[in-house]
Amino acid sequence: MTAQLRIESLTKIHNRTEFDCGNQALNTFLQTTARQHNDKGLSKTFVLCRDNNQSYIIGYMTLVVCEVLADDIPHTWQKKYPRRIPAAKLAKLAISSDYQQQGYGEILLIDAIQKTLTASKSIGLSGLFVDAKDKQAKAYYQRFGFIALAEQLNNLFIPLATLQNLSLK
């Protein structure tokens, strides 16, 4: 029997010290900051692990609430929103080097989208923002319908209406 994957809130049981995604800033955030931010309500970090080894982190994502200016989104969307726009933001997404390029990032991204949709039923959100760390990550997010923000090289946005229309696995 194959162990099932699970996504859960980061806690003390998860082994953060051994996580390595190849990006020191993402490693350091998980190892030293993520749980403190969870506890303070500043952000929420969720980890992907297996039922049979919950302490080992395959990957993680961090979600926050943000506010952006309408001037910062594509012109075609600006007229649809007030000057200040509440949104969710996928602040971090990282997969352990041993598990990269195997679809685990997509699992976490889909969960982030689902969490955004769930939250939008209780609080006002215009969509989901993400900061891509490089051109490869930017192209990855664009495959899911994220729109590049022209003035901000690696910032992307996907409107709530688009999220609602995605067919999620």
Residue pairs with C-beta under 8 A, 6 or more apart in sequence:
3 50
3 51
3 52
3 53
4 50
4 51
5 48
5 49
5 50
5 51
5 58
5 107
6 48
6 49
6 50
6 51
6 54
7 46
7 47
7 48
7 107
7 108
7 111
8 46
8 47
8 49
8 54
9 38
9 44
9 45
9 46
9 47
10 16
10 30
10 34
10 35
10 38
10 45
10 46
10 47
10 60
11 35
12 35
13 54
13 55
14 47
14 49
14 54
14 55
14 57
15 55
15 56
15 57
16 30
16 31
16 34
16 35
16 57
17 31
18 56
18 57
19 27
19 30
19 31
19 57
19 60
19 94
19 96
20 27
20 96
20 97
21 27
21 59
21 94
21 95
21 96
21 97
21 100
22 97
22 100
23 94
23 133
26 92
26 94
27 94
29 62
29 92
30 45
30 57
30 60
30 92
30 94
34 43
34 45
34 60
34 62
34 92
35 45
37 43
37 45
37 62
38 44
38 45
42 64
43 62
43 63
43 64
43 91
44 62
44 63
44 64
45 60
45 61
45 62
45 92
46 60
46 61
46 62
46 63
46 108
46 111
46 115
47 57
47 58
47 59
47 60
48 57
48 58
48 59
48 60
48 104
48 107
48 108
49 55
49 56
49 57
49 58
50 56
50 58
57 96
58 95
58 96
58 99
58 104
59 93
59 94
59 95
59 96
59 99
59 104
59 105
59 107
59 108
60 92
60 93
60 94
60 108
61 90
61 92
61 93
61 94
61 108
61 109
61 111
61 112
62 90
62 91
62 92
62 93
63 88
63 89
63 90
63 91
63 112
63 115
63 116
64 88
64 89
64 91
65 86
65 87
65 88
65 89
65 123
65 125
66 86
66 87
66 88
66 89
66 129
67 84
67 85
67 86
67 87
68 84
68 85
68 87
68 129
68 157
69 83
69 84
69 85
70 77
70 78
70 81
70 82
70 83
70 84
70 85
71 78
71 83
72 149
72 151
72 152
72 155
73 81
73 85
73 147
73 149
73 157
74 147
74 149
74 150
74 157
77 147
77 157
77 159
81 126
85 126
86 123
86 124
86 125
86 126
87 125
87 126
87 127
87 128
87 129
87 157
88 112
88 115
88 116
88 119
88 120
88 125
88 127
88 128
88 129
89 128
89 129
89 130
89 131
90 109
90 112
90 128
90 129
90 130
91 131
93 105
93 108
93 109
93 112
93 130
95 104
95 105
95 108
105 140
109 141
109 144
110 168
110 169
112 128
113 128
113 144
113 158
113 163
113 166
113 168
114 168
116 125
116 127
116 128
116 160
116 163
117 160
117 163
117 164
119 125
120 160
125 160
126 159
126 160
127 157
127 158
127 159
127 160
127 161
127 162
127 163
128 146
128 157
128 158
128 160
128 163
129 155
129 156
129 157
130 141
130 146
130 155
130 156
130 157
131 154
131 155
131 156
132 138
132 140
132 141
132 154
132 155
132 156
133 154
134 154
137 154
138 148
138 154
138 156
141 156
142 148
142 156
144 158
144 166
145 158
145 162
145 166
146 156
146 157
146 158
147 156
147 157
147 158
147 159
148 155
148 156
149 155
149 156
149 157
